[in-house]
């Protein structure tokens, strides 16, 4: 049972709760390591999201999705700037093949660049 303290007026009162144990402070090296890890992870996720957008655009284009549909338009408009200079790197006659090769290469580019940048951030951090 918890110990009770009796006050001057004769009423038993609970003793004040003990403060929670304090966490030890993290060193600056630990904080820096955490920040570097989070930054590297964000870079990887951004590259992955860019690659997914490009791949979805390829799938919609090769699958002959309705170009007037909002989803198709969204992915086409979003993929356009992400393709960078890969948009017209190869110019085969078949438009589906053109999208597959050029935007597929752009997706690979984003995966590789984000992976390299993530490793570089971790190494320098």
The 8 nearest C-alpha neighbors of each residue, nearest first, counted from 0:
[[1, 2, 3, 13, 14, 4, 12, 11],
 [0, 2, 3, 13, 14, 4, 12, 16],
 [1, 3, 0, 4, 14, 13, 12, 11],
 [4, 2, 13, 12, 11, 14, 1, 5],
 [3, 5, 12, 11, 6, 14, 13, 2],
 [4, 6, 11, 10, 9, 12, 3, 7],
 [5, 7, 9, 8, 10, 11, 4, 12],
 [6, 8, 9, 5, 10, 11, 4, 12],
 [7, 9, 6, 10, 5, 11, 12, 4],
 [10, 8, 6, 7, 5, 11, 12, 4],
 [11, 9, 8, 6, 5, 12, 7, 4],
 [10, 12, 5, 4, 3, 6, 9, 13],
 [13, 11, 4, 3, 5, 10, 14, 6],
 [12, 14, 3, 15, 4, 11, 2, 1],
 [13, 15, 3, 12, 16, 4, 2, 1],
 [16, 14, 13, 17, 12, 18, 4, 3],
 [17, 15, 18, 14, 13, 19, 1, 2],
 [16, 18, 19, 15, 20, 14, 21, 13],
 [19, 17, 16, 20, 21, 15, 22, 14],
 [20, 18, 21, 17, 16, 22, 15, 23],
 [21, 19, 18, 22, 17, 23, 16, 24],
 [20, 22, 19, 23, 18, 24, 17, 25],
 [23, 21, 24, 20, 25, 19, 18, 26],
 [22, 24, 21, 25, 26, 20, 29, 19],
 [25, 23, 22, 26, 21, 27, 29, 30],
 [26, 24, 29, 23, 27, 30, 28, 22],
 [25, 27, 29, 28, 30, 24, 31, 23],
 [26, 28, 30, 29, 31, 25, 32, 24],
 [29, 27, 31, 26, 30, 32, 25, 33],
 [30, 28, 32, 26, 27, 31, 25, 33],
 [29, 31, 27, 33, 32, 28, 34, 26],
 [32, 30, 28, 34, 33, 29, 27, 35],
 [31, 33, 29, 35, 30, 34, 28, 36],
 [34, 32, 36, 30, 31, 35, 37, 29],
 [33, 35, 31, 37, 36, 32, 38, 30],
 [36, 34, 38, 32, 33, 37, 124, 31],
 [37, 35, 33, 39, 34, 38, 32, 40],
 [36, 38, 40, 34, 35, 39, 41, 33],
 [39, 37, 35, 41, 40, 36, 34, 42],
 [40, 38, 117, 42, 36, 41, 37, 120],
 [39, 41, 37, 43, 38, 42, 36, 44],
 [40, 42, 44, 38, 43, 39, 45, 37],
 [41, 43, 39, 45, 40, 44, 113, 117],
 [44, 42, 40, 113, 46, 41, 45, 114],
 [45, 43, 47, 41, 46, 42, 48, 40],
 [44, 46, 48, 42, 47, 43, 41, 49],
 [47, 45, 113, 49, 109, 43, 44, 110],
 [46, 48, 44, 50, 45, 49, 110, 51],
 [47, 49, 51, 45, 50, 46, 44, 52],
 [50, 48, 46, 52, 47, 51, 45, 53],
 [49, 51, 106, 47, 53, 48, 52, 109],
 [52, 50, 54, 48, 53, 49, 55, 47],
 [53, 51, 49, 55, 50, 54, 78, 48],
 [52, 54, 56, 50, 78, 51, 55, 106],
 [55, 53, 57, 51, 56, 52, 50, 58],
 [56, 54, 58, 52, 57, 53, 51, 59],
 [55, 57, 53, 59, 54, 74, 58, 75],
 [58, 56, 54, 60, 55, 59, 99, 61],
 [59, 57, 55, 61, 56, 60, 62, 54],
 [58, 60, 62, 64, 56, 57, 61, 55],
 [61, 59, 57, 63, 62, 58, 56, 64],
 [60, 62, 95, 58, 63, 59, 57, 99],
 [61, 63, 59, 60, 64, 58, 57, 95],
 [64, 62, 60, 61, 59, 65, 66, 58],
 [65, 63, 59, 62, 66, 60, 71, 61],
 [64, 66, 67, 68, 63, 71, 59, 60],
 [67, 65, 68, 71, 64, 72, 63, 69],
 [68, 66, 65, 69, 72, 71, 70, 64],
 [69, 67, 71, 65, 66, 70, 72, 64],
 [70, 68, 72, 71, 73, 67, 66, 74],
 [71, 69, 73, 72, 68, 74, 75, 67],
 [70, 72, 68, 74, 73, 69, 66, 75],
 [71, 73, 69, 75, 70, 74, 76, 68],
 [74, 72, 70, 76, 71, 75, 69, 77],
 [73, 75, 77, 71, 56, 76, 72, 78],
 [76, 74, 72, 78, 73, 77, 56, 71],
 [77, 75, 73, 79, 74, 78, 72, 80],
 [76, 78, 74, 75, 79, 73, 80, 81],
 [79, 77, 81, 75, 53, 76, 74, 80],
 [78, 80, 76, 81, 77, 82, 75, 83],
 [81, 79, 82, 83, 78, 77, 76, 86],
 [82, 80, 78, 83, 79, 49, 77, 105],
 [81, 83, 105, 85, 80, 86, 79, 102],
 [84, 82, 81, 85, 80, 86, 105, 79],
 [85, 83, 86, 82, 87, 88, 105, 101],
 [84, 86, 88, 101, 82, 83, 87, 105],
 [87, 85, 101, 84, 82, 88, 83, 102],
 [86, 88, 89, 85, 90, 101, 84, 97],
 [89, 87, 85, 86, 101, 90, 84, 100],
 [90, 88, 87, 91, 101, 97, 100, 85],
 [89, 91, 97, 87, 92, 88, 93, 94],
 [90, 92, 93, 97, 89, 96, 94, 95],
 [91, 93, 94, 90, 97, 96, 95, 89],
 [92, 94, 96, 91, 95, 97, 90, 98],
 [95, 93, 97, 96, 92, 98, 91, 90],
 [96, 94, 61, 98, 97, 93, 99, 60],
 [95, 97, 99, 93, 94, 98, 100, 91],
 [96, 98, 94, 95, 100, 99, 91, 101],
 [99, 97, 95, 101, 96, 102, 100, 57],
 [100, 98, 96, 103, 97, 57, 102, 101],
 [99, 101, 103, 97, 98, 102, 96, 104],
 [102, 100, 85, 104, 103, 98, 86, 99],
 [101, 103, 105, 104, 98, 99, 100, 82],
 [102, 104, 106, 100, 105, 101, 99, 107],
 [105, 103, 107, 101, 102, 106, 100, 108],
 [104, 106, 102, 108, 82, 103, 107, 85],
 [107, 105, 50, 103, 109, 108, 104, 53],
 [108, 106, 104, 110, 105, 109, 111, 103],
 [107, 109, 105, 111, 106, 110, 112, 104],
 [110, 108, 46, 112, 106, 107, 111, 113],
 [111, 109, 107, 113, 46, 108, 112, 47],
 [110, 112, 114, 108, 109, 113, 107, 115],
 [113, 111, 109, 115, 114, 110, 108, 116],
 [112, 114, 46, 116, 43, 110, 115, 111],
 [115, 113, 117, 111, 112, 116, 43, 110],
 [114, 116, 112, 118, 117, 113, 119, 111],
 [117, 115, 119, 113, 118, 114, 112, 120],
 [116, 118, 39, 114, 120, 119, 115, 113],
 [119, 117, 121, 115, 120, 116, 122, 114],
 [118, 120, 116, 122, 117, 121, 123, 115],
 [119, 121, 117, 123, 118, 122, 124, 39],
 [122, 120, 124, 118, 119, 123, 35, 117],
 [121, 123, 119, 124, 120, 118, 117, 35],
 [124, 122, 120, 121, 119, 118, 35, 117],
 [123, 121, 122, 35, 120, 32, 31, 119]]
